[in-house]
Amino acid sequence: VAVLHEPLLGPLAPELHAAVADRAAHLAVTPGPDAVCAFVADLIGAPTWQTLTYDERDVVADRELLVRAEVAAFAAFAPSPDALEALRTAPVRVVVSTGERSAGPRRAAASVLASLAGAVPVTVPGCGHLAPVDAPVALSALVSDEARLLDPEEVCP
């Protein structure tokens, strides 16, 4: 089972891509670790950011240069047709999940990928973008439930 939680789709999800590109452009001209923290808080959602400890937030600030480099890569990302085909023909069950609290553009992006990759769309209850932080039990249950749907003969021939 491959669970892709709110994957990045670049221009295939125009509304989300435009929002990420806009925020990345703002971050590029706004100096300091506070700007990076604000970007990450916006990316993962205020409720999730608020659950992080001050030490965890400090880790984000301390990794300012890494976050800035990743943001530039996010803004430039576009999946290749070969990558989408690989997902569509993968010898595993592919699940595309979104968080129950996630914004509409994230759900739209997941729907696009599910359609292009022939994947199963699923909503994870009680979470937003950062599922392992927001709802680790629900995410684990999703993986377990999906694994139970596999044919044992296909998994262990």
HELIX and SHEET records of a PDB file:
HELIX    1   1 GLY A   10  LEU A   12  5                                   3    
HELIX    2   2 PRO A   14  ALA A   28  1                                  15    
HELIX    3   3 PRO A   33  ILE A   44  1                                  12    
HELIX    4   4 ALA A   46  THR A   51  1                                   6    
HELIX    5   5 TYR A   54  ASP A   62  1                                   9    
HELIX    6   6 GLU A   64  ALA A   76  1                                  13    
HELIX    7   7 PRO A   81  ARG A   88  1                                   8    
HELIX    8   8 GLY A  104  ALA A  117  1                                  14    
HELIX    9   9 ALA A  131  ASP A  134  1                                   4    
HELIX   10  10 PRO A  136  ARG A  148  1                                  13    
HELIX   11  11 PRO A  152  VAL A  155  1                                   4    
SHEET    1   A 3 ALA A   2  HIS A   5  0                                        
SHEET    2   A 3 VAL A  94  GLY A  99  1                                        
SHEET    3   A 3 VAL A 120  VAL A 124  1                                        
END                                                                             
